[in-house]
Amino acid sequence: MEKLLLNNTKYNDICREGRKIIWKHGIKRVSIEEICREAGVSKMTFYKYFPNKLELVKSLFDILFDENHEKFNQIFHSDISFSQKLEELFHLKFSSMNSLSPELIRDIYIVPKWGLDEYLESKATVFKQSIVDFYIDSQEKGFIRKDVKIDFIMAYSSHIAKLLGDESLMAKYEKPQDMVMEMMNLLFYGIVDDHE
């Protein structure tokens, strides 16, 4: 059923236009009417595929996770060096985060009644095993210190999402993406300036 929908022009139009405006303005500020107008479909067509706006958002994140998982696997299995792989993975995470507006990030992490933070966490579980495999492989090859626990890296990484819900901390950054990149850089490069 899912594959059939992905080959449906109207479904794709709703997803493409929905993603554009929701990623830019957040969930609260965008109405189903606006999405339908931009996609050139009726509300009846929208409801044929999605019972509500939240289900559209979940579908958009499903598509994003699938795209990123595919890109991740390409990076993991490429012949580039470990530092290049890390850089590519940073860029992958950053480009995914950078496409999300601060309004959308706030809607996800600060409106608990929608449960989108939990939904994204459940989607990320599938992705996590691939990341663990990457870290284990890198550690076995000597790219990550043997005394570093992979569980620590994963726990640290999972706190990034939790910290996005901290409005006072997020207010210290121009964009939420800047905070994510600082945390990722801290994990992999520490706090010591190499130039000292």
N, C-alpha and C positions, 0 to 999 in steps of 0.2 A: 504494500500500500504506500509506504513512504517513498519508494523509488518512483512509483507512478505519479505521485504529487510533485516530486522534484522535476518531472518532465512536463508539468502543466504550466503553460504560459501565465495564466492569471495568478496561480499560486506564486510563481517566481516573481511576478510584478509586485505582488503584495509584499513578499519578503524583501525584495530589493529596495523598494521605496520606503517600506516600514523601517528597514535598517538605516537608511540614510537619515530619515528625520528623527527617529528615536535615538540613534547614536548621537545626533547633534543636540537635541533638545531635552532628552530624558523621557521618561514614561508619563509622568503626571501632566506635562505640558502638551502632549500630543493626543489628539482624539482619533477614534476609529474613522470618523468622517474625513479628517485630513489625510489619513493613510489611504483611504479609498479614492479620494480626489487625486492624490499624487500618482496612485497606481492605475487610475482610469478604470476602476471597477465599482460595482454597486456594493452597498452594505450587505445585501443578500449573498453576494459572492464571497465577501469577507467571511461571513458567518458559516459559509459552506465548509471552509477550511479551518477556521479558528473560532472557538466559542466566545473568546474575549481577547482583549488586548494583551493580557498577561501571557496567554498561551502562545500568541504570536512572538512575544519577547523570548519565551523559552525556546521556541523553534529556531529563532535567530541565533540564540546562544548554542543550540545543538549544531547548527551549520558551522558556526565559528569554531567550536571545539573540534569538529571533524576536519575542517581545513587546517587548523593548527596542529592536530595530531599527525596529519599527513606530512606537513612541513617538518615537524619534529623528527619523524622517522627518516626523512630525507637527510636531515643534518646529522642525525645519529649514525647513519650508515655511510656517510660520505667519507672520502679519503683525506679530508683536511685535518690539520693538527687540533689537539685538544683545546688550545687557547682560541683558535678560530671557531671551533664548535661552540665554546662558551659565548664568544662574541655573537655568533649567529643566533644562539638561543636567547641572549639578552635582547637582540634586535627583534626577534620573534615576539617575545613577551612585551617589549616596549611598543612595537607597532600595534599589537592587539590592544594594549592599554591606551595608546595614543589616539586610537580611533574612537574611544569612548569619551563623551563629554563629562565634565565634572558633575553636571546635573544627573546624567545617567548613573554614574558611580554612586552618587548620593542616594538616588532612588533605590539602587540595589542594596546598599549596605546600611541605610539609615531608615528605611521603611520596613520594619520587621514583619508587618502583617502580610506583605506580599510573599515572603518566604523565598525571594530570589537568591539571597545569599546562601541559603541552605541548598537550593536547587543547583546553583553553580558548584557548590562544594561536592555534591553528589556526582555531578558530571565530571568534576576534576579527579575523582577517585580512579576512574578508568585510565586517565592520563598519567596519574601518579606512578603506576607500576612501570610505565615506559621510562619515566624520569629516574626512578630507583634503579632500573636496569642500566641506564646510562651512567649513573654515579658509580655503581658497583663495577661496571666494565672499566670505567676511567680509573678507579682506585686499584683494580687488579693490574692495570697497565702502568701504574706508578704516577699518574697525573694528579691524583688526590692523595694527601698524606694518609698512611695506613692507620694512624691513631685517631683520625676523624671518623666519627660515627655517622653513617649514612642517615640513621634515624634522626640525628641532630639536624642535619641539613634539611631534611624533609619537614621536621617540626618548625624550624626557623622559617622556612618558605611558607608554611601554612599560616603563620602569624601575619604575613603580609596582608592577606585578605581581612583578617580581624582588625588590623590597625587602620585599614581604610574606613572603618566605622567610627574611628576616633576623630570627631570633628575638630577638637582643639589642636590635635597634632596635624591634621590635614590642612588646617588654616595657615600653618607655618610654611606651606609650599604653594607656589604659584599654581601648579596643577597636580592632581593626585599621581599622575605618571612620574613626576619628579621624585615623589616619596618612594614609589615602588623601585625606581632605578637606584636610589640611594641605598635602600635595603639590600638589593641584589648585589650592588657593588661592595657593600659592607661584608656580605657573606663570602664573596669570592676573593676580595682583595684586602679585607681588613681595614683598619683605621690608620695604619702607618703610611706616611707619605714616602714613596720610593725615592723622591728627589732630595730627601734630607741627608 
